Amino acid sequence: MTSTDSAQTTPGTPETPGAAPAKAPAKDPWDLPDVSGLVVGVLGGTGPQGKGLAYRLAKAGQKVIIGSRAADRAQAAAEELGHGVEGADNAETARRSDIVIVAVPWDGHAKTLESLREELAGKLVVDCVNPLGFDKKGAYALKPAEGSAAEQAAALLPDSRVTAAFHHLSAVLLEDPAIEEIDTDVMVLGEVRADVEIVQALAGRIPGMRGVFAGRLRGAHQVEALVANLISVNRRYKAHAGIRLTDV
């Protein structure tokens, strides 16, 4: 046998012409993008949840603008928060931001988004609104005609990239400067994986917090509805409960 004979390849090896290429290794689901340079706008940033999120993100080094229907109200809240937070009316906030968190009351959700359709075009929108009702038995979930608040946002903002996240956070904990870490997971839903990963990474900027992919927008209703259960937990145990997902 000649030396060239001994060097012949065997069928199925990568050197064989026409052999199927080796599969690329699976992407690490925790390999998330760097979002530190993105500007985050918070619509409803003068309310407890929006203000708390703005505070935590700004404290972590994110550039944050909080929005309100009245610019002077937003500016006053921004001065109170510090950490470089700016305040503006909702339209300017949407225009100047790369990511826009919707934290407005449910009863003003549709009207607010309809009025900002143009400013939110092309933006990554993160809806964290929980449609809830209250009666003498406590909190209960409402189901919008579109299926969820996030799906309503997607229907009203056809030119935006809508995701859903930040539903299960305690505004009391978010706003408390004595608390260094927020011990919770954030379930993130969306149609485009790259957009979801941006929001996961944004959640991960807050110490103690972790963003976890939780499916497509069609699953947003049960995520929003779970807040009613958390309210019951918190009332019973005088707590500020969040969510932790195990084995992930």
Protein Blocks (a to p, Z undefined) as FASTA:
>chain_A
ZZklmmpccehiaklghiacdddddddfklccdfklpccddehilbmklmmmmmmmmmno
pacddddfblklmmmmmmmngnoiacddfklmmmmpmbdcdfbdfklmmmmmmmmmmmmg
oiacddfbdcddddfkbccddddfkopaklmmmmmmmmbccddehklccfklmmmmkbmb
dcdddddddfblklmmmmmmmmmmpghiacddebjfklmmmmmmmmmmmmmmmmmnopad
ddddehZZ
